[in-house]
Amino acid sequence: MVLLATLPWLHGCDEKKKERPQSQIAARVDGHEITLTQIRHVLEQQQPPLRAEQLDAASRQVLAHLIDQRLLVDEAKRLELEREPRVRERLETARHEVLARAVVERIGEAASAPTPAEIADYYRSHPALFEQRRVYVIQELVIESSPQQLETLRQQLQAAASIDDFAARLRADGHRHAVTRVVRAAEQLAPAALQAFSHLPDGGSILTPIQNGALVSTLIGSRAEGLTPEQASPLIVKRLQGERQRERVELELQALHKRARIEFRGRFAQGAASGASATDAGASMPKI
């Protein structure tokens, strides 16, 4: 499990606090409290969300991580690393990220909840996600290659009698690769991948370019696990609210851009002259 590190020093953790109830304190490290709230914040970032039976073990793992983090923070303070320009810049960047995310969350909270009619319409218009939902067993083969080799790999995949034959060809050609088997429900696939797998026969493969190579996804099999309107309703509400929140954030960003005075310099001025924006360039933004 990958645990997402928090940045407790950004929130004034060294400031004097009111005494918390003992039940809210998970541990103390040299007098510094680690609270259940801190643990919960880390757990809430886990994707996919943890199941109930995983929470206790995950909480203990997060607590161990936060204890290590507290010890490292105290050591950094002892070494006065906060005075180093590089560290100050990183702290300021992290602070900006936290503040930007807080504004995004505040804007998103104002999004209206979907109505029962909208939920029912979404259910009917997305049968592959709900009524005709399937769960796919997929073998993923990650290949290290250059962009110039992708077309050759694609041709070799099409000519191979099976994915095992293709893997044997990779070994013969000296291509480094790794194989894993995953299970993905329809809603866990990107729209393009869902469209492809819904029409792919068992044993069929798709090659997708990725960073530093290619991903070959082979459909081992699938099974029908449709959802009733009642079962799908929470998923639909989450999807529709997420879409509306993103729309509100985008509108607010457009308004902020219009009000702000933004000056591009150097090599970035050329992109500004053509009307490029952060969203046009695919820049990362805080997620809701």
Order of alpha helices (4+ residues) and beta strands (2+ residues): beta-beta-alpha-alpha-alpha-alpha-beta-alpha-alpha-beta-alpha-beta-beta-alpha-alpha
